């Protein structure tokens, strides 16, 4: 049976250790800091389980025959890749693109690793088998896997092995015939509170001598010794859905993960003390491409939503007829269309990777560079179009229930095209999207989830086929030389 929201909620009520405001949370599914986000993920699974969405969202598992989300599908053709994108898009539209670490993100990364299983075989048949067995398990159960791949650093000028506290970064501290033991911390555990499973590895390159940090392993979120320390919950601070229409149910949260003598069995260890394979698992397989392909599709949906919000703001404020405003909206529309075109270009320019079909790497990494510019520009222009309207809102929905304050709202919240209540709804949504703590976190996330600009530009530099452009220059240069000296 296709996984449903009820299946998901039941599975995450597993006694995991979550610490918030100095307290141990016993059941995140019922806690006001997390329950609405969990319910949102449950709706994703219910959407895919609906009979009318079965073909759009799911495919039969090659092993179990049960239908699972297309994020686990390993495309063999352009058509397969497009099907995958349509499923990712449909899920992203349910969250308006605001859940960056939805279940299809790390599933995409694991799918890329499975496509590049030969890289893990280079490391050892046992580790490669462990990865494929795990991939089959999470795929056939359609589990929500998140990951922690960044290392906390007290001193950012030093490598992980040079930190004053050698127990700061999660490392293999012991091993035996049963498995490895991990001690230390990892970040940024986005969606760790609401996921089924956790993949622990390292995204940044490691050097010889740092083998204790060079591992990849997976575990259930309720594993003994695994402790989750989330940041402040924006959901808990939300007054109501009317006042906080996004943060009230789309706060996926982020967390530091502490490993306190966490034992991981060998059948869940995929890389073991190998700095080269730790790097290659992302760069030499489609894993990094696939997780970022998913991320760009999700961001495309978010850009569409924000573009619609910008247009609605201009209409509500009665400024749509101003040429400069129309020009701004045209520029934002061009950026959004560029995102859509780049994603379709990745697919049209896709190439074979063994028996599989993968997006165009050059266009993927170019899109990352552009999107890091497009998103803050979109936020800036929404703020500019909204002006003071986003902050001169009544404190809460309760003001509509008091006749005296309701009359103030109806006198002051006027628009040429909208009723006062609808204007307040729109601008509370706009503030939640770009100005609230939730909105500010979204901006920071989109700017840095793929790395700093120097990282994304570096990837674009490394993956561009420079010969296609320098050969033209060389061809012209070689077509002429110094003029011959005049006779005599």
C-alpha positions as CSV (number, residue, x, y, z in Angstrom):
1,X,0.0,0.0,0.0
2,X,1.2,3.5,-0.8
3,X,2.3,5.3,2.4
4,X,-0.3,7.6,3.9
5,X,-0.1,10.5,6.3
6,X,-1.3,8.2,9.1
7,X,1.5,5.8,8.4
8,X,4.0,8.6,8.6
9,X,2.6,10.1,11.9
10,X,2.6,6.7,13.5
11,X,6.2,6.0,12.6
12,X,7.6,9.3,13.9
13,X,6.0,8.8,17.3
14,X,9.0,6.7,18.3
15,X,10.4,8.3,21.5
16,X,13.2,10.3,19.8
17,X,15.1,12.7,22.0
18,X,14.2,16.3,21.2
19,X,15.2,19.1,23.6
20,X,13.4,22.4,23.3
21,X,13.6,25.3,25.8
22,X,15.5,23.1,28.3
23,X,12.8,20.4,28.2
24,X,12.7,16.9,26.7
25,X,9.8,16.6,24.2
26,X,8.0,13.3,24.5
27,X,5.9,13.4,21.4
28,X,6.7,15.9,18.6
29,X,3.5,15.0,16.7
30,X,1.4,16.5,19.6
31,X,3.7,19.3,20.6
32,X,2.7,22.9,19.6
33,X,6.2,23.6,18.4
34,X,6.1,20.8,15.7
35,X,2.7,19.3,15.3
36,X,1.5,21.4,12.4
37,X,4.7,20.8,10.4
38,X,4.3,17.1,11.0
39,X,0.7,17.4,9.8
40,X,1.9,19.2,6.6
41,X,4.3,16.3,5.8
42,X,1.4,13.9,6.5
43,X,-0.6,15.8,3.9
44,X,2.2,15.2,1.3
45,X,1.9,11.5,1.9
46,X,-1.9,11.6,1.7
47,X,-1.7,13.6,-1.5
48,X,0.4,10.9,-3.1
49,X,-1.9,8.1,-1.8
50,X,-5.0,9.6,-3.4
51,X,-6.1,7.4,-6.3
52,X,-6.2,10.4,-8.7
53,X,-2.5,11.2,-8.0
54,X,-1.1,7.7,-8.1
55,X,0.4,7.9,-11.6
56,X,1.7,11.5,-11.1
57,X,3.3,10.8,-7.7
58,X,4.3,7.2,-7.5
59,X,5.8,4.2,-9.4
60,X,6.0,0.5,-8.5
61,X,9.1,-0.4,-6.4
62,X,11.3,-2.8,-8.5
63,X,11.6,-5.1,-5.4
64,X,8.3,-4.9,-3.5
65,X,5.9,-4.0,-6.3
66,X,4.2,-1.5,-3.9
67,X,3.9,2.0,-5.2
68,X,6.3,4.6,-3.8
69,X,7.1,8.2,-4.4
70,X,8.9,9.0,-7.7
71,X,11.7,10.7,-5.8
72,X,13.0,7.1,-5.4
73,X,12.9,6.4,-9.1
74,X,16.2,6.1,-11.0
75,X,15.4,7.6,-14.4
76,X,16.5,5.7,-17.6
77,X,15.3,8.3,-20.0
78,X,14.4,11.9,-20.6
79,X,10.7,11.0,-20.1
80,X,11.5,9.4,-16.8
81,X,13.3,12.5,-15.6
82,X,10.4,14.8,-16.6
83,X,8.0,12.5,-14.7
84,X,10.2,12.9,-11.7
85,X,10.2,16.6,-12.0
86,X,6.4,16.7,-12.3
87,X,6.1,14.8,-9.0
88,X,8.6,17.0,-7.2
89,X,6.7,20.1,-8.5
90,X,3.3,18.8,-7.3
91,X,4.7,18.2,-3.8
92,X,6.4,21.6,-3.7
93,X,3.2,23.3,-4.7
94,X,1.5,21.9,-1.5
95,X,4.1,23.8,0.6
96,X,4.5,26.7,-1.9
97,X,8.2,25.8,-2.0
98,X,8.8,26.8,1.6
99,X,9.9,23.4,2.9
100,X,13.4,23.0,1.6
101,X,14.1,19.6,3.2
102,X,10.9,17.8,2.2
103,X,11.1,14.0,1.9
104,X,12.1,14.1,-1.7
105,X,15.4,16.0,-1.1
106,X,17.6,13.4,0.6
107,X,15.8,10.7,-1.3
108,X,17.2,12.3,-4.4
109,X,20.7,12.3,-3.0
110,X,20.4,8.6,-2.0
111,X,19.1,7.8,-5.5
112,X,22.1,9.5,-7.0
113,X,24.4,7.4,-4.7
114,X,22.6,4.2,-5.8
115,X,23.2,5.2,-9.5
116,X,26.8,5.6,-8.7
117,X,27.2,2.4,-6.7
118,X,30.5,1.6,-8.5
119,X,32.1,4.4,-6.5
120,X,31.2,2.6,-3.2
121,X,32.3,-0.7,-4.7
122,X,35.7,0.9,-5.1
123,X,35.6,1.4,-1.3
124,X,34.6,-2.2,-0.7
125,X,31.8,-4.7,-1.6
126,X,30.5,-4.8,2.0
127,X,30.0,-1.0,2.2
128,X,28.4,-0.9,-1.3
129,X,26.0,-3.7,-0.4
130,X,25.1,-1.9,2.8
131,X,24.2,1.2,0.8
132,X,22.1,-0.7,-1.7
133,X,20.3,-2.6,1.0
134,X,19.6,0.6,2.9
135,X,18.4,2.3,-0.3
136,X,16.0,-0.6,-1.0
137,X,14.7,-0.4,2.6
138,X,14.0,3.3,2.7
139,X,12.6,3.2,-0.9
140,X,10.3,0.3,-0.3
141,X,9.0,1.8,3.0
142,X,8.9,5.3,1.4
143,X,10.6,6.8,4.4
144,X,11.4,10.4,5.1
145,X,15.2,10.6,5.3
146,X,17.1,13.9,6.2
147,X,20.8,14.4,6.6
148,X,23.5,16.2,8.5
149,X,26.5,16.9,6.4
150,X,28.0,20.1,7.9
151,X,30.5,20.2,10.7
152,X,30.3,22.6,13.7
153,X,33.4,24.7,14.1
154,X,34.5,26.8,17.0
155,X,37.2,28.3,14.8
156,X,36.3,28.6,11.1
157,X,39.9,29.3,10.1
158,X,40.9,25.8,11.1
159,X,40.1,22.3,9.7
160,X,37.9,19.9,11.6
161,X,40.9,18.0,13.0
162,X,42.5,21.3,14.2
163,X,39.6,22.4,16.5
164,X,40.5,22.8,20.1
165,X,37.9,20.3,21.2
166,X,38.5,17.1,19.3
167,X,35.1,15.8,20.3
168,X,33.3,18.7,18.8
169,X,32.7,17.2,15.3
170,X,31.0,13.8,15.0
171,X,33.7,11.1,14.6
172,X,34.2,7.4,14.8
173,X,35.4,6.9,18.4
174,X,35.2,3.1,18.5
175,X,34.3,0.0,16.4
176,X,33.9,-3.7,16.9
177,X,32.4,-6.7,15.1
178,X,28.9,-5.2,15.5
179,X,29.5,-1.8,14.0
180,X,30.9,1.7,14.7
181,X,30.4,4.1,17.6
182,X,30.0,7.9,16.9
183,X,30.6,10.8,19.3
184,X,30.3,14.5,18.6
185,X,28.0,16.9,16.8
186,X,26.7,17.7,13.3
187,X,24.6,20.4,11.7
188,X,22.3,21.6,10.1
189,X,19.7,19.1,10.9
190,X,16.9,20.7,8.8
191,X,13.7,18.6,9.3
192,X,15.5,16.3,11.8
193,X,12.6,16.7,14.2
194,X,10.0,15.5,11.6
195,X,12.0,12.9,9.6
196,X,12.0,9.1,9.9
197,X,15.7,8.5,9.4
198,X,19.0,10.4,9.5
199,X,21.9,10.1,7.0
200,X,25.2,11.3,8.7
201,X,28.1,12.2,6.5
202,X,30.4,15.1,5.4
203,X,29.9,17.4,2.5
204,X,33.2,19.3,2.8
205,X,36.4,17.6,1.6
206,X,38.6,16.0,4.3
207,X,42.3,15.5,4.2
208,X,44.6,12.6,5.1
209,X,44.7,12.3,8.9
210,X,41.0,13.1,9.3
211,X,39.8,9.5,8.7
212,X,37.9,9.4,11.9
213,X,35.5,12.0,10.5
214,X,35.3,10.3,7.1
215,X,32.2,8.1,7.3
216,X,28.7,7.8,6.0
217,X,26.0,6.0,8.1
218,X,22.3,6.0,8.6
219,X,20.0,5.5,11.6
220,X,16.4,5.9,12.8
221,X,15.8,9.2,14.5
222,X,15.0,7.4,17.8
223,X,18.4,5.7,17.9
224,X,19.8,5.6,21.5
225,X,22.2,8.4,22.2
226,X,21.0,10.6,19.2
227,X,19.9,13.9,20.6
228,X,18.2,16.7,18.7
229,X,18.6,20.3,19.7
230,X,16.3,22.4,17.4
231,X,16.4,26.1,17.1
232,X,13.5,28.3,18.2
233,X,10.2,27.1,16.8
234,X,8.5,29.7,14.6
235,X,5.4,27.5,14.6
236,X,5.2,27.8,18.4
237,X,5.3,31.6,18.1
238,X,2.6,31.8,15.4
239,X,-0.6,33.4,16.7
240,X,-2.9,31.8,14.2
241,X,-3.0,30.8,10.6
242,X,-4.6,34.1,9.7
243,X,-1.7,36.0,11.4
244,X,1.1,33.6,10.3
245,X,-0.2,31.7,7.3
246,X,3.2,30.2,6.4
247,X,5.1,29.8,9.7
248,X,2.1,28.3,11.5
249,X,2.5,25.0,9.5
250,X,5.6,25.1,7.3
251,X,8.4,25.5,9.8
252,X,10.5,22.5,9.1
253,X,13.0,23.6,11.8
254,X,16.7,23.2,11.9
255,X,18.8,21.4,14.6
256,X,22.1,20.5,16.0
257,X,22.5,16.8,16.3
258,X,24.5,15.4,19.1
259,X,25.8,11.8,19.0
260,X,26.4,10.5,22.4
261,X,28.1,7.1,21.9
262,X,25.7,6.2,19.1
263,X,26.2,2.7,17.9
264,X,25.6,2.1,14.2
265,X,25.6,-1.5,12.9
266,X,27.8,-2.3,9.9
267,X,24.8,-2.8,7.6
268,X,24.1,0.9,8.0
269,X,27.7,2.1,7.4
270,X,28.4,3.1,3.8
271,X,31.8,4.8,4.0
272,X,34.3,3.9,6.7
273,X,37.3,6.0,7.4
274,X,38.0,6.9,3.7
275,X,38.5,10.6,3.0
276,X,38.6,10.0,-0.8
277,X,35.3,8.1,-1.0
278,X,33.7,10.5,1.4
279,X,34.3,13.2,-1.2
280,X,33.6,11.0,-4.2
281,X,30.1,9.8,-2.9
282,X,28.8,13.3,-3.9
283,X,31.2,14.5,-6.6
284,X,31.7,11.3,-8.6
285,X,28.1,9.9,-8.4
286,X,24.9,11.8,-9.4
287,X,24.1,12.4,-5.7
288,X,25.0,16.0,-5.5
289,X,23.4,16.7,-8.9
290,X,20.2,15.0,-8.0
291,X,19.7,16.6,-4.6
292,X,20.3,20.0,-6.1
293,X,18.1,19.3,-9.1
294,X,15.3,18.6,-6.6
295,X,16.2,21.8,-4.7
296,X,16.0,24.0,-7.9
297,X,12.6,22.5,-8.8
298,X,11.4,23.3,-5.3
299,X,12.8,26.8,-5.5
300,X,11.2,27.4,-8.9
301,X,7.8,26.7,-7.3
302,X,8.7,29.1,-4.5
303,X,9.7,31.8,-7.0
304,X,6.4,31.4,-8.8
305,X,4.6,31.8,-5.5
306,X,6.5,35.0,-4.6
307,X,6.0,36.4,-8.1
308,X,2.2,35.9,-7.6
309,X,2.5,37.6,-4.2
310,X,4.4,40.6,-5.7
311,X,1.7,41.0,-8.4
312,X,-1.1,40.8,-5.7
313,X,0.6,43.5,-3.6
314,X,0.9,45.8,-6.6
315,X,-2.8,45.3,-7.4
316,X,-4.0,45.8,-3.8
317,X,-1.9,49.0,-3.4
318,X,-3.3,50.3,-6.7
319,X,0.2,50.8,-8.2
320,X,0.0,48.3,-11.0
321,X,-0.5,51.0,-13.7
322,X,2.7,52.8,-12.8
323,X,5.3,52.0,-15.5
324,X,8.1,51.5,-13.0
325,X,6.1,49.0,-11.1
326,X,5.2,47.1,-14.2
327,X,8.8,47.1,-15.1
328,X,9.8,45.6,-11.7
329,X,7.2,42.9,-12.1
330,X,8.4,42.2,-15.6
331,X,12.0,41.8,-14.3
332,X,10.8,39.4,-11.6
333,X,8.8,37.4,-14.1
334,X,11.9,37.1,-16.3
335,X,13.9,35.8,-13.5
336,X,11.2,33.3,-12.6
337,X,10.9,32.2,-16.2
338,X,14.7,31.9,-16.4
339,X,14.5,29.4,-13.5
340,X,11.9,27.4,-15.3
341,X,13.8,27.4,-18.5
342,X,17.1,26.4,-16.9
343,X,15.4,23.4,-15.2
344,X,13.8,22.3,-18.5
345,X,17.2,22.9,-20.2
346,X,18.9,20.6,-17.6
347,X,16.5,17.8,-18.7
348,X,16.7,18.5,-22.4
349,X,20.5,18.5,-22.2
350,X,20.6,15.5,-19.9
351,X,23.1,12.7,-20.5
352,X,23.4,9.0,-19.9
353,X,25.2,7.8,-16.8
354,X,25.5,4.1,-17.3
355,X,21.9,2.9,-17.7
356,X,20.5,6.0,-16.1
357,X,19.7,9.5,-17.4
358,X,20.9,12.6,-15.4
359,X,20.4,16.3,-15.8
360,X,22.9,18.6,-17.5
361,X,25.6,19.3,-14.9
362,X,26.7,22.6,-16.4
363,X,23.2,24.1,-16.4
364,X,22.4,22.8,-12.9
365,X,25.4,24.5,-11.3
366,X,24.7,27.7,-13.4
367,X,21.2,27.8,-12.0
368,X,22.5,27.6,-8.4
369,X,24.6,30.7,-9.1
370,X,21.7,32.6,-10.6
371,X,19.2,31.5,-7.9
372,X,21.4,32.9,-5.1
373,X,20.9,36.3,-6.8
374,X,17.3,35.9,-7.9
375,X,15.9,35.1,-4.4
376,X,17.2,38.1,-2.4
377,X,16.2,40.3,-5.3
378,X,12.7,39.0,-5.2
379,X,12.5,39.5,-1.5
380,X,13.9,43.1,-1.9
381,X,11.3,44.0,-4.5
382,X,8.4,42.5,-2.5
383,X,9.5,44.7,0.4
384,X,9.7,47.7,-1.9
385,X,6.3,47.1,-3.4
386,X,4.7,46.5,0.0
387,X,6.1,49.5,1.7
388,X,4.7,50.2,5.1
389,X,1.6,48.1,4.4
390,X,3.3,45.0,5.6
391,X,4.1,46.4,9.0
392,X,1.0,48.6,9.7
393,X,-1.2,45.6,10.3
394,X,-3.5,45.0,13.3
395,X,-1.7,42.9,16.0
396,X,-3.8,39.8,15.5
397,X,-7.0,38.2,14.2
398,X,-8.6,39.0,17.6
399,X,-8.9,42.6,16.5
400,X,-11.6,41.6,14.1
401,X,-13.7,40.2,17.0
402,X,-13.8,43.5,18.9
403,X,-16.3,46.0,17.3
404,X,-14.2,49.0,18.2
405,X,-10.9,47.7,16.8
406,X,-12.7,46.1,13.9
407,X,-14.0,49.6,12.9
408,X,-10.5,51.0,13.0
409,X,-9.4,48.2,10.6
410,X,-12.2,48.9,8.2
411,X,-11.4,52.6,8.2
412,X,-7.7,52.3,7.8
413,X,-7.0,49.1,5.8
414,X,-8.5,50.3,2.5
415,X,-7.6,49.3,-1.0
416,X,-9.1,50.1,-4.5
417,X,-9.5,46.3,-5.2
418,X,-9.8,44.5,-1.9
419,X,-11.9,44.5,1.3
420,X,-10.1,45.5,4.5
421,X,-10.1,41.9,5.8
422,X,-8.6,40.7,2.5
423,X,-5.9,43.4,2.5
424,X,-4.9,42.4,6.0
425,X,-4.7,38.7,5.0
426,X,-2.5,39.5,2.0
427,X,0.0,41.7,3.9
428,X,0.2,39.4,6.8
429,X,1.1,36.7,4.3
430,X,3.7,38.9,2.7
431,X,5.3,39.7,6.0
432,X,5.4,36.1,7.0
433,X,7.0,35.3,3.6
434,X,9.8,37.9,3.7
435,X,9.9,39.9,6.9
436,X,9.1,37.6,9.9
437,X,11.6,35.4,11.7
438,X,10.3,32.6,9.5
439,X,10.7,34.8,6.3
440,X,14.2,35.9,7.3
441,X,15.3,32.3,7.9
442,X,13.9,31.4,4.4
443,X,16.2,34.1,2.9
444,X,19.2,32.9,4.7
445,X,18.4,29.3,3.8
446,X,18.1,30.0,0.1
447,X,21.3,32.1,0.0
448,X,23.5,29.5,1.7
449,X,21.9,26.0,1.6
450,X,24.1,25.1,-1.5
451,X,27.2,26.9,0.0
452,X,28.5,30.4,-0.1
453,X,28.6,32.2,-3.5
454,X,32.3,31.3,-3.9
455,X,31.3,27.6,-3.6
456,X,28.5,27.7,-6.1
457,X,30.5,29.8,-8.6
458,X,33.4,27.4,-8.1
459,X,31.2,24.5,-9.1
460,X,30.0,26.4,-12.1
461,X,33.6,27.1,-13.1
462,X,34.6,23.4,-12.6
463,X,31.7,22.0,-14.5
464,X,31.6,24.3,-17.6
465,X,33.0,22.8,-20.8
466,X,35.5,25.5,-21.4
467,X,36.8,24.0,-24.6
468,X,33.5,24.8,-26.3
469,X,34.2,28.5,-25.9
470,X,38.0,28.7,-26.0
471,X,38.1,26.6,-29.2
472,X,36.2,29.4,-31.0
473,X,38.8,32.0,-29.8
474,X,41.7,29.7,-30.7
475,X,40.2,29.1,-34.2
476,X,40.0,32.7,-34.9
477,X,43.5,33.4,-33.5
478,X,44.9,30.6,-35.7
479,X,43.3,31.9,-38.8
480,X,45.7,34.8,-39.2
481,X,49.2,35.9,-38.4
482,X,51.6,38.8,-38.8
483,X,51.3,40.2,-42.3
484,X,54.1,39.3,-44.6
485,X,56.8,41.8,-44.9
486,X,56.5,43.9,-48.1
487,X,58.9,42.8,-50.9
488,X,62.2,44.5,-51.3
